Amino acid sequence: MTITDQLQASPSAAGTEGPALWPAQAHVPSVIGRQLVIERGEGSYVFTADGRRLFDGTAGLWHANVGHSHPELAAAAHEQMLRLETYHTFGRFTNERARELGDRLADLSPIARAKVILNSGGSDAIDVACKLARRHWQREGREGKRVILSREYGYHGLHAYGTSIAGLEFNRDGYGTPSLVSETARVSFDDADQVARTVAEIGPENIAALVTEPVQGTGGVNPPVPGYLEALQQICREHDILLVLDEVITGFGRMGTMFAADRYGIRPDLLTFAKGVTSGYAPLGGVLVSPRIWEPFFLNGPEAPIFRHGVTYGGHATASAVALRNLEILERDRLLARVGELEALLQRELTELAKHTPGVLDVRVAGLLGGVTLAEQLSAEQASEDLIELGFISRPLRGNTLQISPPFITSDAELSSFVQAIRQAVTDQMGR
C-alpha cells in the first residue's frame, strides 16, 4: 500500500481530529491514525506499542549515539535529581554540574581557550550564535555588519534565526516575509568561488557571520567537497567575517573525531552543539565561543558590556550531569574509534549498493553518516515506509535521499543488514 493509499484509508481522511498532540514537521492528515508509538528502547533498537522491534537507523534525530536506555545515564540523572534537580545560572548564581561541564567542554573544544554558553538545544544554540555575532560587531563599533550568511540546503533548527537562515526554502515559506529575521542571505553549498562573489556583492562591511554545517544533515547528508570548508574559512578571515560551525549533528563523535572541526582542520569563531553531548538523554545544547568574542565581556572590569542572553534551563544541573557521564562513556568505550570502523564498513556497503542496485543514484558517507539518493522515479519517502515493514528506521531527506546514522554501538552485522534492507526496499519499489 502506497502512502497515498494509506492516507485515503486513514480515519483522518474522514475528518477525525486525532489526539491533542500536534505532530512535528508533519503533514498532519498523512500521519494521524498511523503514527508509530515508541514505547521503549534498548541499545540500537526501539519497540512500538503494537509490538514491533525496529532497528534505529537514524539514532532518533541523529542523537542516540550511545544507544537507548543506557543504565549509567539513567543513574546519572537519578543521582543528580536527588541532590539538586537544577538551579539557574543567571547573575551570581551557578551550579556545580554546569561549571564542571563547561570546563570539560572547553577542554575538548577545537577552539583554544573557549568559553561555553549552555542552553536547551540546537535551535537555541543557533539563535545565541547569530545574536552574539551581531552583538560582537555592534560592540566593536562596526554597526553595518549585520547580515548572516548560510548555505543552500543548510538546516539550523526552526527558531526564528534558524528559520531565517535555512537553506531549505520550504522551512522559510509561509510567514509573510522572505526571512523572519531580516538581513540574511544564502551562498552556494559547494562552490567557494560563488561564495566569494556573494560576499563581494553584499559587501563584507555588511556581513557579521557565515554559518555552516561541516556535513549537511537534513539537506541530504552532503559532505564538503574537497577544499570547500578551508575556502570558507579563508574568505571569512580575509573579510573579517565570523565563521560559525553548526556541529549539532556532527559534534561528539559522529565524524570519528570529537568535532568535525578536528576532522577537517577548521577553527571557527563560534561552534554550536547539542544532540550528541547527552546522546539525547536530556535536552542540552550550547555554543563554544572564541577569545576574540568573549574577552571584552570578561576582561574590561566595570567597563565590560553585557550580553543580554539567558534561558531558564541553560546550565540545567541534571542535563549537565547526564552530559558529563555521556562524555565519559564515549571515551571509556572507545566509541569514536568504533565510528571509524563503522565508517569504513558503511563506505564499502554503500559502494556495493550503488554498483548493484538499479534505482540508487548516488551514495555519500562521512563518519557514521550516510545518504542514499534514489532515482527520480522512486520515492525516498515510500522507501522509508517500506523499511519500517522490514524492521528498520530511516528518514527521507532533501534530494530524494535516505538517511543512515545509527548509534555508535551498532554491530557490523546490524549495519550490513540495514543496507541490505535498503536494497530490498528500493528493488521492491522498482518492481511495483
C-alpha positions, 0 to 999 in steps of 0.5 A, a space after each residue: 500500500 502506497 502512502 497515498 493509499 494509506 492516507 485515503 484509508 486513514 480515519 483522518 481522511 474522514 475528518 477525525 481530529 486525532 489526539 491533542 498532540 500536534 505532530 512535528 514537521 508533519 503533514 498532519 492528515 498523512 500521519 494521524 491514525 498511523 503514527 508509530 508509538 515508541 514505547 521503549 528502547 534498548 541499545 540500537 533498537 526501539 519497540 512500538 506499542 503494537 509490538 514491533 522491534 525496529 532497528 534505529 537507523 537514524 539514532 532518533 534525530 541523529 542523537 542516540 549515539 550511545 544507544 537507548 536506555 543506557 543504565 549509567 545515564 539513567 543513574 546519572 540523572 537519578 543521582 543528580 535529581 536527588 541532590 539538586 534537580 537544577 538551579 539557574 545560572 543567571 547573575 551570581 548564581 551557578 551550579 556545580 554540574 554546569 561549571 564542571 561541564 563547561 570546563 570539560 567542554 572547553 577542554 575538548 573544544 577545537 577552539 583554544 581557550 573557549 568559553 561555553 554558553 549552555 542552553 536547551 538545544 540546537 535551535 537555541 544554540 543557533 539563535 545565541 550564535 547569530 545574536 552574539 555575532 551581531 552583538 560582537 560587531 555592534 560592540 566593536 563599533 562596526 554597526 553595518 555588519 549585520 547580515 548572516 550568511 548560510 548555505 543552500 540546503 543548510 538546516 539550523 533548527 526552526 527558531 526564528 534565526 534558524 528559520 531565517 537562515 535555512 537553506 531549505 526554502 520550504 522551512 522559510 515559506 509561509 510567514 509573510 516575509 522572505 526571512 523572519 529575521 531580516 538581513 540574511 542571505 544564502 551562498 552556494 553549498 559547494 562552490 567557494 568561488 560563488 561564495 566569494 562573489 556573494 560576499 563581494 556583492 553584499 559587501 563584507 562591511 555588511 556581513 557579521 557571520 557565515 554559518 555552516 554545517 561541516 556535513 549537511 544533515 537534513 539537506 541530504 547528508 552532503 559532505 564538503 567537497 574537497 577544499 570547500 570548508 578551508 575556502 570558507 574559512 579563508 574568505 571569512 578571515 580575509 573579510 573579517 567575517 565570523 565563521 560559525 560551525 553548526 556541529 549539532 549533528 556532527 559534534 561528539 563523535 559522529 565524524 570519528 573525531 570529537 568535532 568535525 572541526 578536528 576532522 577537517 582542520 577548521 577553527 571557527 569563531 563560534 561552534 554550536 552543539 547539542 544532540 550528541 553531548 547527552 546522546 539525547 538523554 536530556 535536552 542540552 545544547 550550547 555554543 563554544 565561543 572564541 577569545 576574540 568574542 568573549 574577552 571584552 565581556 570578561 576582561 574590561 572590569 566595570 567597563 565590560 558590556 553585557 550580553 543580554 542572553 539567558 534561558 531558564 534551563 541553560 546550565 540545567 544541573 541534571 542535563 549537565 550531569 547526564 552530559 558529563 557521564 555521556 562524555 565519559 562513556 564515549 571515551 571509556 568505550 572507545 566509541 569514536 574509534 568504533 565510528 571509524 570502523 563503522 565508517 569504513 564498513 558503511 563506505 564499502 556497503 554503500 559502494 556495493 549498493 550503488 554498483 548493484 542496485 538499479 534505482 540508487 543514484 548516488 551514495 555519500 558517507 562521512 563518519 557514521 553518516 550516510 545518504 542514499 539518493 534514489 532515482 527520480 522515479 522512486 520515492 525516498 519517502 515510500 522507501 522509508 515506509 517500506 523499511 519500517 515493514 522490514 524492521 528498520 528506521 530511516 528518514 527521507 531527506 532533501 534530494 530524494 535521499 535516505 538517511 543512515 546514522 545509527 548509534 555508535 554501538 551498532 554491530 557490523 552485522 546490524 549495519 550490513 543488514 540495514 543496507 541490505 534492507 535498503 536494497 530490498 526496499 528500493 528493488 521492491 519499489 522498482 518492481 511495483 
